[in-house]
Amino acid sequence: MQYRRAVERLRMLAEACEQTRRVPADEPFLREAYVFGDLLEGTDPIEAIEVVFVLNLPSEEVSWGSHPPGTAWLVDFLRLDKGGIAYWWRSHRDPVANHRIHEPVRFWSLAGIETEVLEALAERRFSSARQQTTAARRPPAQVEAELRTALDHLRSVHKGYWDRRWRRAHRGLSRYPEHHLWEAVQGYLELLDEQHDQHDEHRQLDERHQHEGRAGNEGRDERAEPDERDKRAGPGEG
């Protein structure tokens, strides 16, 4: 997809998000929408627009990589399944950014379409686009916390997978129980791999610091040796 076409499609997506406000509800289900990734780098052509949707759901119902309850209609309404868009869901109680989502920029919220962001992207003013939103500057979500949520979700899916009522509740709009099981496994394993990678990085950093510390101590010992010899030498000796 050409960059210009990607920006235009993002604009259409923002307009579709705005239309969700017309759906009767005590509290809006969709609260915010962010873009991140290649589009903010000006990649041309772009493989897919990477977007994040913030939902009015608690953290435990928005496990990483899953499709939370109530999102099937959003996929259909926003035409997210038509190709060219890679999308994720986040709880409004969690940070938008995490190990996968870096420096997201909001292009829609309940306050309306972020026209300045879209205009900045259309004109390739990427630093300006990033400065338009402050909500995404919260610290990214911790992998350990998301991993616990993902494991709880996986266990829940595993427990209910063969239950007839569960399977009926998780079937519809081209989605089947198998999709939910796969997403639960995939989300958990992705976070588990990320946790292992972070632990490896920390261990390697600690080992490097220890090595540098030992090297520094050895250098100081070697420099101190002549001083010790001077102390042992008496007056006039040498």
Phi, psi and omega per residue, in radians:
M1 nan 2.264 3.109
Q2 -1.180 2.625 -3.051
Y3 -1.011 -0.803 -3.104
R4 -1.047 -0.714 3.116
R5 -1.155 -0.622 3.135
A6 -1.139 -0.724 3.121
V7 -1.137 -0.705 3.118
E8 -1.120 -0.678 3.121
R9 -1.196 -0.613 3.077
L10 -1.119 -0.656 3.093
R11 -1.104 -0.749 3.104
M12 -1.120 -0.630 3.112
L13 -1.159 -0.696 3.097
A14 -1.081 -0.707 3.124
E15 -1.153 -0.641 3.094
A16 -1.176 -0.670 3.064
C17 -1.056 -0.703 3.136
E18 -1.085 -0.600 -3.141
Q19 -1.183 -0.435 -3.132
T20 -1.143 -0.345 3.127
R21 -1.172 -0.297 -3.134
R22 -1.447 -0.185 3.133
V23 -1.264 2.149 -3.112
P24 -1.055 2.210 3.116
A25 -2.904 2.573 3.093
D26 -1.097 -0.737 3.080
E27 -2.323 2.302 -3.122
P28 -1.017 2.365 -3.131
F29 -1.290 -0.771 3.108
L30 -1.660 2.225 -3.032
R31 -1.948 -0.664 -3.099
E32 -2.617 2.812 3.060
A33 -2.455 2.349 -3.086
Y34 -2.205 2.697 3.026
V35 -2.110 2.582 3.089
F36 -2.681 3.097 3.044
G37 1.516 -2.530 -2.965
D38 -1.052 -0.574 -3.107
L39 -1.088 -0.609 3.135
L40 -1.373 -0.149 3.096
E41 -1.750 -0.114 -3.139
G42 1.388 0.340 3.129
T43 -1.039 2.341 -3.096
D44 -2.597 2.035 0.012
P45 -1.312 2.926 -3.126
I46 -1.993 2.390 -3.099
E47 -1.262 -0.777 -3.138
A48 -2.750 2.598 3.039
I49 -1.431 2.169 -3.116
E50 -1.709 2.077 -3.059
V51 -2.306 2.743 3.125
V52 -2.267 2.358 3.113
F53 -2.011 2.253 -3.129
V54 -1.677 2.189 -3.013
L55 -1.921 2.699 3.072
N56 -1.486 1.119 3.130
L57 -2.368 2.658 3.091
P58 -1.234 2.829 -3.072
S59 -0.987 -0.722 -3.060
E60 -1.153 -0.274 3.128
E61 -1.729 0.012 -3.129
V62 -2.188 1.098 3.100
S63 -1.155 2.526 -3.081
W64 -1.004 2.267 3.079
G65 1.438 -0.062 -3.112
S66 -1.623 2.965 3.011
H67 -1.921 1.730 -3.058
P68 -1.089 2.829 3.102
P69 -1.046 2.365 3.108
G70 1.630 -0.027 -3.098
T71 -1.588 -0.233 -3.089
A72 -1.060 -0.714 -3.141
W73 -1.185 -0.560 3.104
L74 -1.163 -0.713 3.103
V75 -1.013 -0.750 -3.124
D76 -1.258 -0.767 -3.080
F77 -1.170 -0.700 -3.124
L78 -1.535 -0.021 3.117
R79 0.998 0.745 -3.119
L80 -1.310 -0.312 -3.093
D81 -1.641 0.234 -3.112
K82 -1.604 0.074 3.106
G83 1.627 2.645 3.082
G84 1.540 -0.053 -3.139
I85 -2.264 2.204 2.993
A86 -1.845 2.199 -2.989
Y87 -2.333 2.665 3.108
W88 -2.376 2.804 3.119
W89 -2.002 2.547 3.065
R90 -2.396 2.595 3.037
S91 -1.353 2.553 3.112
H92 -1.192 -0.197 3.119
R93 -1.570 -0.152 -3.095
D94 -1.915 2.764 2.993
P95 -1.077 2.593 3.093
V96 -1.252 -0.752 -3.101
A97 -1.341 2.591 3.022
N98 -2.685 -2.717 -3.087
H99 -1.132 -0.414 -3.085
R100 -1.822 -0.572 -3.065
I101 -1.745 1.916 -3.063
H102 -1.962 2.251 3.066
E103 0.834 0.982 3.113
P104 -1.194 2.585 3.140
V105 -2.100 2.203 -3.104
R106 -1.296 2.298 3.079
F107 -2.062 -0.086 3.044
W108 -2.742 2.561 3.024
S109 -2.646 -3.140 3.111
L110 -1.122 -0.283 3.068
A111 -1.392 -0.195 3.114
G112 2.191 -3.063 -3.132
I113 -1.304 2.378 3.098
E114 -1.465 1.401 -3.044
T115 -1.092 -0.594 -3.130
E116 -1.161 -0.606 3.080
V117 -1.142 -0.810 -3.129
L118 -1.131 -0.686 3.112
E119 -1.157 -0.703 3.124
A120 -1.115 -0.698 3.115
L121 -1.176 -0.703 3.128
A122 -1.075 -0.573 -3.131
E123 -1.675 0.121 3.120
R124 1.054 0.595 3.043
R125 -1.680 1.343 -2.956
F126 -1.207 -0.704 3.118
S127 -1.125 -0.641 3.099
S128 -1.148 -0.697 3.121
A129 -1.081 -0.708 -3.126
R130 -1.205 -0.463 -3.101
Q131 -1.424 -0.165 -3.050
Q132 -1.316 -0.389 -3.078
T133 -2.161 2.428 3.122
T134 -1.933 -0.255 -3.066
A135 -1.111 -0.533 -3.072
A136 -1.414 -0.027 -3.093
R137 -1.510 0.130 3.010
R138 -1.155 2.690 3.101
P139 -1.013 2.516 3.130
P140 -1.139 2.742 3.138
A141 -1.105 2.549 3.113
Q142 -1.405 2.360 -3.101
V143 -1.060 -0.693 -3.092
E144 -1.049 -0.740 -3.138
A145 -1.170 -0.753 3.130
E146 -1.176 -0.577 3.137
L147 -1.145 -0.700 3.103
R148 -1.103 -0.749 3.105
T149 -1.107 -0.717 -3.135
A150 -1.134 -0.681 3.126
L151 -1.177 -0.731 3.086
D152 -1.064 -0.714 3.128
H153 -1.143 -0.753 3.132
L154 -1.070 -0.749 3.117
R155 -1.119 -0.651 3.127
S156 -1.152 -0.752 3.115
V157 -1.141 -0.747 3.130
H158 -1.073 -0.708 -3.121
K159 -1.162 -0.693 -3.057
G160 -1.675 -0.021 -2.951
Y161 -0.977 -0.705 -3.090
W162 -1.698 0.079 3.091
D163 -1.360 2.263 -3.050
R164 -1.086 -0.737 -3.141
R165 -1.138 -0.714 3.109
W166 -1.090 -0.750 -3.108
R167 -1.163 -0.654 3.086
R168 -1.145 -0.696 -3.123
A169 -1.215 -0.353 -3.093
H170 -1.965 0.544 3.095
R171 -2.269 2.339 3.097
G172 2.540 2.695 3.139
L173 0.918 0.872 3.080
S174 1.153 0.360 3.075
R175 -2.113 2.519 -3.056
Y176 -2.317 2.872 3.121
P177 -0.923 -0.562 -3.137
E178 -1.088 -0.594 3.101
H179 -1.099 -0.768 -3.106
H180 -1.155 -0.682 3.124
L181 -1.144 -0.813 -3.140
W182 -1.059 -0.784 -3.117
E183 -1.135 -0.643 3.111
A184 -1.128 -0.748 3.119
V185 -1.170 -0.820 -3.097
Q186 -1.086 -0.777 -3.138
G187 -1.109 -0.741 -3.139
Y188 -1.148 -0.794 -3.114
L189 -1.143 -0.646 3.114
E190 -1.078 -0.773 3.130
L191 -1.203 -0.635 3.118
L192 -1.122 -0.755 3.091
D193 -1.094 -0.707 3.131
E194 -1.117 -0.709 3.106
Q195 -1.083 -0.766 3.116
H196 -1.092 -0.730 3.134
D197 -1.093 -0.730 3.132
Q198 -1.133 -0.709 3.112
H199 -1.115 -0.700 3.112
D200 -1.105 -0.732 3.126
E201 -1.098 -0.748 3.136
H202 -1.137 -0.701 3.138
R203 -1.139 -0.757 3.120
Q204 -1.121 -0.657 3.116
L205 -1.151 -0.727 3.108
D206 -1.106 -0.747 -3.141
E207 -1.108 -0.680 3.119
R208 -1.148 -0.728 3.114
H209 -1.122 -0.694 3.113
Q210 -1.130 -0.734 3.123
H211 -1.110 -0.756 3.122
E212 -1.132 -0.626 3.114
G213 -1.163 -0.738 3.102
R214 -1.130 -0.723 3.131
A215 -1.094 -0.679 3.125
G216 -1.166 -0.696 3.126
N217 -1.153 -0.713 3.112
E218 -1.094 -0.667 3.118
G219 -1.127 -0.699 3.124
R220 -1.179 -0.635 3.114
D221 -1.117 -0.738 -3.124
E222 -1.143 -0.674 3.134
R223 -1.225 -0.404 -3.101
A224 -1.435 -0.348 -3.071
E225 -1.013 -0.814 3.123
P226 -1.031 -0.606 3.134
D227 -1.142 -0.678 3.121
E228 -1.123 -0.707 3.127
R229 -1.126 -0.665 3.119
D230 -1.104 -0.650 -3.127
K231 -1.173 -0.656 -3.108
R232 -1.276 -0.484 -3.125
A233 -1.272 2.319 3.129
G234 -1.381 3.065 3.106
P235 -1.075 2.313 3.120
G236 1.418 -0.082 3.110
E237 -1.551 2.741 3.072
G238 2.623 nan nan
